[in-house]
Structures are given as C-alpha cells and as structure tokens.
Amino acid sequence: MTTDEAVLERVLPLAGKDVLDVGCGSGRLVRELCARSARVVGIEVSEEQLALARERDRSGSGRYLVGRAEELPIANASIDVVVFMRSLHHVAVEQMTAALREARRVLREGGSVYVAEPLAEGSFFDLVSLVEDERSVRAAAQDAIGRAAEAGLRRTTTREYAVEGRYAGVEAFRTHMLSVAPDRAETFTARETEITLAFARLGEPGTAPGERRFVQAIRVDVLKADADSSKT
C-alpha cells in the first residue's frame, strides 16, 4: 500500500517546480508539495470551496485561486507540472478535453500533466457508490485521457497503485464525502442506514476502536506536450 504523494514524488520529483493542483479541495496536496519545496497554486471552483484549504495552510506557503479546470486563471507557459489528483472525473464530461487543453496551455516547455484517477473497483468504490455512482464519469475521464492528442498531449507513463482510506466511523466518512461535494448531503441522509451497514461490511478493522479501512485502486497517466501542438 502507498500514498498519492509518494507515487507522485516517484514519478515526477517536484522540488523547485511550479505546480498547479486542479481541484485542490482541502489543500492537503498543496501543503504537502510546498513542504517538499515546490511552489504550488491550488485551484477550486469557489471561495467557499477554498475556505478550508486557506484555513489549514497556516504557513501560508500555497497560493489559492478560484477557477475552473476548463478555464484556468493562469498565464500561458507558466507551470512545470499540472496535477489532476482524482479530480478530472469531477469536471463536466463535455469539458474534460477542454480541461486537458487548458493544462497544455499553461505548461512550460518540457512540462507534464499528471492525472491520477480512481478506478471503478475496490471496497472504497463500493462504499462511495452508495452516495454517488461515478462509473460513467470515471469511464469518461479515462476516455478523455485516451484522447489526449485532441488536447495537444501525449501519454508517456501509466501506472496503477492502491491507496488506503481510514475513517473513525460513518460520521467521519460523511465529512469526507461532503467536503468533496456538499450536494451529496441529501443522498447520504436518505441512505444512512444502508451506508452504515456497508461501512461495517466492506471495511477492514483499523487500529482504533470503530475505525474501518478501505482500499481504492488508482491509475496514473503522465501526459507530455505534443511538440506539434500550439499553446494558444
């Protein structure tokens, strides 16, 4: 078992690089990469979505901007690595290629786009599916990656790995799910009994009382700029 950060560091060492985290959520990856000497900008769709990231970044090392993946508030050719850490499938399906095209636009020469996407398998996927079934959007994200040439990118590296998620209880799982997408609250409440049973059934015992651990399979693709494509 590994972590997203460990795999990213092995695939693309980022110390001293300008990095863009598209869909930064609570800012965990921004803070982690800044601690490893990268210069990181986190993007989210609203100030409300960025509030937690700003609050937790007590060192003030990261930068946070409101923006959308398909229309990045970033200058041309100003970023070394664009990261989509489990976020491409949250982009509207019809905008996924546009999001990759925007990533291509902001890349410096020799830069990379790093896309880590959860696969539709494993105990964590089975649990999450009770709140939101993401099979179609995850498939669409893989399709967009497969058509990266349409965005001026070419796939150079593909890896698969597994990560572990641990939750102290159903309420902790709820907090996590709503931090990603607050509009899941109604579904979670309506299906809470079913989710509670699945939480106990699908999870393995953790180290703390009541804690359960779940496994999620992840696929990483590294995309490079096609030398024949335009940044504009």
N, C-alpha and C positions, 0 to 999 in steps of 0.2 A: 504494500500500500504506500502511496506517496501523497504529495500535495500539489495543487495547481502551481504554486510559486516555485516549488522545486523543479518541476518539469519545465516551466518557462525558463528558469535560470540555466538548466542544462541545454536547452535547445537554442536559446538566444540570450547570452550574457548581456545585461543591460546597464552595467555600471558606466556612468558618464554619458549615457544616451538620453535623448529627448524622446519621451514615451507618451503616447496618448491612450488612455484607458476609456474605451467607448462603452457607456453603460456601467459607470463605476459603482453604483449602488451606495453602500455604506462607506466606501472609500478604503476598504481593507487592503486591496491590491495596491492602491496609490501609496498608502503609508508603508507597506512592505517594500515596495520598489524604491521609494525615497530613502528608506533606511539602508538600502543597498547601493546608494549613490547614483541613482537615476534621477533625472528631472522629469516629473510626471504631471500631466494635466488629466483630470478626471472630468468626463462629460456625463451629464444627466439631463433629462427632459424638462425639469422644472427646479425652481429654487426649493420647493418643498421636498423633492427627491434628494436634493443635495444637503439638506439641513443636517442630517445625521453624519454625513461624511465630514462636513465642516466642523461639527461639534467634536468628533472623535480625533480629528487631526490637530492635536494640542501643540505639536511642534510647529505647525504652520508650514510644513515643508512642501505640501502639494498645492497645486492650483486647481480650482474647480470652476467650470463654466457650464452654463445652460446651453443646450444644443441638442440636435437630433443627428443620428448616425448618417442619415441621407443628406444632411446639410450642416456640415461641421463648421463651427465658428473658429476655424484655424487657417492660417495662411498657407498658400501653396509651398510645397517643398521645405517644410519646417520641422518635420518629425522623422526620427530614425525608425521607430517601431510603433505601429498601431496595434493595440490589443483589443480583441473582442473576447473577453473571458466569460463564456457561457451567456453571451448577450445577443448574438446575431439572430437567434430564433425569436427574440423579443421585438425585432424590427418587423414592421408590416411586410407580409410576404412580397407584395408588389414593389417594395422599396429595398429589398435585400441586395440586389445587384447595384442599385444606386449607392447604398451604403459602402459596398466594397469599392465602387468607383471613387467615392469621396476619400476613402482611405488611401487609394492610389494617388489622388491629387495632392494630399498633404505630405506624402513620403519624399524624403530626400533621395538622391541617387544612392543606390545600394541598400535602401531601406527594406523593411519587411512588414508584412501584415500577419499577425499571429491570431488564429481563430481556434478557440477551444470550445467545442460544442458537446453537450451531454447527449449520449445515445439513448434510444428508447428501450432500455433494458436495465435490469438490476433492481434491488429491493427499494432503493430510494425513488426510482422512477415509478414503481408500482404504487408507492405511497403518495407521491405527488399527483399521480393521475386521478386520485380521488378528489383532488381540489381543482385541478385543471389538466385535461388530457392534451398533451402537447405533441402527440405523434405527428400530426400533419405539419406543424410549424417546424419541428425538428427535421423532418424529411425535407421541407422546403429549404432550410438552411444548408443542408448537405447538397441539395441540388444547386443552390446559388454558388457554393464553393466549387462544385464540379464545373460550373460555367464561369469560372473566374476570368477567363480570357475576355469575356464581354466587358469586364471592368478594367482591362489592361493589366491583368495579373496572371501569374502562372504558379502552379503549385510545385514546391520544391521538396517539401518534407511532410510526411504524415506519420503520426504516432498514436497509439491508444494506451490508456492507462486507467487506473481505478482510484477513486478517492473515497475517503470515509467521512460520513457526517454523523455527529453525535448530538443528541438532544436530551436534555434533562427530563423532558416529559412532553406531552402533547401541546401544552401551552408554549413551550419553547419552540416547538415546530411551527405552531401558528404564527408566532412572532417573526420567525424567519420567512415564512411564506408571504406574509403581508408586507414585510419590508421590501420584498421584490416587486409585488403587485398588490397595492392596498385594496383593489376592487375584488380580490378573492375572499374578502371577509364574509360576505353573504353566503357564498357556497360553503365555506368552512363551517359556519354556524349550522347551516342546514344539514350537513353531513357529519357533524362532530362525533356522533356515536359510532358510525361506520369507520371514521378516521381513527378514533381511539382504539377500536378493536384491531385495525390493520397495523397501527403503530406497535402494538404488543406482539402481533403475529409475525410481521415482516422483519422487525428489528432484532438484532442480536443483543444480548445483555452487555451494557457498558460497565465501566468501573465504579460509577457512583450509583446509589440507590435510585431506581426508576429510570436510569439512563438507558437509551437504546441506540445502537449504531447501525448505520445503513451504508450500502455501497452503491456508488454511481460510476458507470463507465463513461469515459470522456475520450473524444477524438480530437487531436490537434492537427491542424494544417498550417504550414508556413507558406505564405504567398509572396512572391517577389514581383517587382515591377517588370512588365514586358518592355524590353528595350525599344520596341517599335510603337509603343502606345504614347499618348500625349497626357500630360498632367493637367491640361486645361479642360 
